[in-house]
Amino acid sequence: MFEQIRSNQRRSAALVVFMAALLLATGWVLGEMLAPGAGAGGLLIAFALWLVLTLVAYFQGDRIFLGMSGAREVPPGALPRLSNIVEEMKIAAGLPRMPRIFVIDDPSPNAFATGRSSETAAVAVTTGLLERLNRDELQGVVAHEVGHIKNRDILFMLMVGVMMGAIVLLADVARRALWRGGRRRSSGRNAGGAHALMMLAGLLLAILAPILAQAIYFACSRRREYLADASGALFTRNPEGLASALEKIAMRPASPL
């Protein structure tokens, strides 16, 4: 299992490197489309866009997500079963701080973890999940979410999601530039050929880059889910709890949070 976890982490890192290369390539092509020889400027634009989006997501992402979900923090002493389970999994995972606990008034069974680090982490569950699962099953779900925190999956997916968003935005600008005629044509036959090739490259990248970025994002998400499953099984020593919980959840599809 440990070798599978390490392999999962290596492949996730490779996907992130590919996503970063795709982001830079999109920025470079966009710069060349807007002005001759402005590929370096396009790289700077791509980096600046990524940096701004990253800062917003890093410092405000968890608050925005919890607010949009309608989550309310559980006060001390309330929901003792849930609080005890989260504390047990915090100890099993070796987290330095107890994650904050939130509840969402939603009959659909669902749960998620948020926070850029273990110090700012939070676990949120719906009332539907609390009502449908027994203790072992709830422990399996909480262990899965704590696994996300332990493996820093939230920060990892934040970075990947921001890169995907930046690629989508840059590709949209490239499509608009193509629609308006692209960069200024240079004089001469060779310049015209270079311009046509750049327009073709820009068109292909504007179409394919968002698709590739979303495919990479979902591949990363799937791998981190597998990693959280493995981590949760290690924390609880009872993989049947999560398996049983997933069976119950599958009987009633969860609403998007």
DARAJO-V409761 format. One record per helix or strand of 2 or more residues. SS is the DSSP state (a for helix, b for strand). FROM is the first residue (numbers start at 0). TO is the last residue. Records with the same first field share a line. If there is no record, write none. Layout:
SS=FROM-TO, FROM-TO
This chain:
a=1-33, 38-68, 79-92, 126-131, 134-149, 152-178, 188-235, 238-250
b=71-72, 99-103, 110-113, 121-125
